[in-house]
Amino acid sequence: MRILLPTGAATAETVRRAAAGFDADVVVTGKIASFLTPHALRELIQKSAYDAVVVSGMCTVSFEQVERETGVPVYRGPRHAADLAGILPLVGKVPLSRTVPADDFLAAGEAKNAMARVMAAEKNAEPEFVIRGTKIGGDSRMKVLAEIMDAHRVEDIPSRARQYFYHGADIVDLGFGFDATPVDVKRVFLELEEIDGPLSVDTQDPDLIRAALFRADLVLSLQETNIPKVGKDVARAGVAAVIVPGGSTLSKNIARARRAGISCIIADPLLRPVGSGLVASLRQFKDYGCPLFFGAGNVVELLDADSVGANALLAGMAKEVGASVIFSSEHSDKTRGSIREMRKATEMMVLARDRPYPKDLGIDLLVLKEKRSRREPALEYESATVAKTMPNEITYDPKGNFRIGIEGNQIVAVINGKAVKGTRWQDVLSTLLSEGHVSLLDHAGYLGRELYKAELAIRYGRSFEQDGEF
């Protein structure tokens, strides 16, 4: 297969090294590869016979017309020339995109294949038991249990539960504090009657547990003080239960639950927070003859660190100790997104079963840091000017000033009582410019900065403050 590789002078040597051993023509079209025009590409193709063209993934123009006229497919290569060596062997063997950079396109394909493997593994898994269609234990995926604290105080509990299931929870746990009554518990579960997913009741109060048994699929938690009072009721309802140690050992409480007739049991050895015995508590995770519960959410909530890496590491620890259910929560702003993170972490653990470590799986929890950094070609210039400090006094745009904020997943820019909304900063800016709301270049630059900050705030679940640091 003969391949045409148009490139820029800055990346020419990198492209030539990647093309070594291939039937490929490396042609320098200018300083920057992404500035290639359809006209220039058409002329290059007409000079020889090619089976395919791979242009820079940074190109933004369409080469669709060139492809129609010449009959030669034009694929987007990777964004960075350093990644071309990994793409060239795939040309003609796997589908590439005409519009999406090859690294992004292939990563999306790898993620899709990875998720297909996760789903196939779960479909074929043999569980220890099933809760409302959800497999627990055995070789099934670790299930994410997400808690709604003080569920009787939540105004729109169905929306919260649906949101948690949408973000990846396998079981939604409804917590009830000491001020809750059996009437409160029954009301909450009745409000969730249209929810199909598994629900658990989180309380040790026997009366509150009984009030939930008409709908709850799982009870958190039973131990020596409440098993004699409510154990047989749980057994008659056919509800699963999480058993914890108390004044008695976990093994003895499991035996009590079994004597009460409870057949679907999950053992919770109680994971301690960092600094309060986390490592020592891991020793308690052993074979109790039933699935294990891993309380990761308690560790993440009590750790002032970003939740993404913490959830990934805790999921790995849970995998190593053989846990079947992993607890997650989003009680604080710093843990927002934990349910989605933990779900992906459990999927990563499925893909890592036959590997020595969870790396290069097709999916990951890399959010801010790169898997590998890329070296860009050195900048070339003949002279340089030291930037001057921006004046303290600025000239306001006669067109008016903007108030920028976020609403849900949308960026909002308001001027003179009119709002422009969008999910991408460039779309909002383009609309503002096309509608004539900006007359000064420095104002346009300022808007670009603030709108992009707003998009980043949405992407990473952070608050947004106009004119503040991100």
Secondary structure, DSSP 4 states (H G I P E B T S, - for coil): --EEEEEEGGGHHHHHHHHTTSSEEEEEEES-GGG--HHHHHHHHHTS--SEEEE-TT--S--HHHHHHH---EEE--SSGGGHHHHGGGBTTB---SSS-HHHHHHHHHHHHHHHHHHHHHHH---SEEETTEEESTTSPPEEEEEETTGGG-TTHHHHHHHHHHTT-SEEEEE--TT--HHHHHHHHHHTTT--S-EEEE---HHHHHHHTTT-SEEEEE-TTTHHHHHHHHHHHT-EEEE--SSS-HHHHHHHHHHTT--SEEE---PPPTTTTHHHHHTT-S--SS-BEE-HHHHHHTS-S-HHHHHHHHHHHHHHTT-SEEEEE--SGGGTTHHHHHHHHHHHHHHTTTSSSS-SSS----SSS-SS--PPPPP--S---PPPPPPSS-PPPTT---EEEEETTEEEEEETTEEEEESSHHHHHHHHHHTT----HHHHHHHHHHHHHHHHHHHTT----TTS--
